[in-house]
Amino acid sequence: MPFPSSPRARSGPRRRTLFAVGPAALALAGCTAGGEGPGAPQDGPSAAERRARARAARDSEGLVKRYDAVIAARPGLAERLRPLREASVRHARAFAGGPGRKASPSSSPSSPVGAVPGSDEDALAALAAAERELADRRAKALLDVPGELARLLASVAAAGAAHVYLLTEGGA
């Protein structure tokens, strides 16, 4: 006849086992924290990450110039466009700065702004197209950069998509 299980019997690891294994697991994790794998943390940004950040900052600065050109040519849109322009300025700063980085002047000339369309609707459509193209490019680029920069690119791409909506439908 089998013995009934004791009400004190527990399933899972016991406290003594956790106390014995815990320090060993921590020591093992400490030995591998600086691994050389592709996803391993490094002391600073890689050259590819620095280039991606610089390009993203230049792209945001170019977008700010587009907003400035439209605001200068179509002053009636200034109040509507100012918050979107300021967001683009913050995006440029976020990409230019960051841990271990300094904002530096761009080494390549930014894309020319071009002429501002004659009507308010056309000017807004041109800004929306620029925002959409940049948001799409950033969404594709985030797959090729490390975690923190990918999160920043994703966030700014989402903001760009919201700007497209505000410029075309939402009445910013």
C-alpha positions, 0 to 999 in steps of 0.5 A: 500500500503506497504512503499518502503524500505528506501535506508538507511536501512541496513541488518546485525548488527548495529554498536551500537549492536556490541559495546554493545555486543563486550565487553560482548563477550570478557568478556565471552571468558576471563572467559572460556579461561582456560577451563578444556576440553580435547582440552583446553590449559594448563600451560605446557606439559602433561606427555604423550606429554613429553614421545612422545617428548622424544621418537621422539628425541630418534628415531631421534638420532637413525637415526643419528647413522645409518647415521653415521655408513653408512658414516663411512663404505661407505665414498663415500656416505658421501657427499650425506648423510650429508644433510639428517643426518644434518636434522635428527640432527635438528629433534632430537633437535626440539623434545628434546627442545621446550617451557618449556622443556630441552633436557635430556639424554634418559633413555632407550637405543636406538635401535642398529644400526646393520651392514652396508650392503656391497654395496652402494645400499644396504646401501641406501636401509637400510637407506630408510627403516629406514626412511620410518618406522620412518615416518610411525610411526610418522604419526600414533603417531600424532593423539594421541598428542596435536596440536603443537607436532602433527604439528611437528610430521607431519612435520618431518614425511613428511621430512622423506618421502622426505628422503626416496625419495632422498635415493631411487630415487632422488639421494640426 
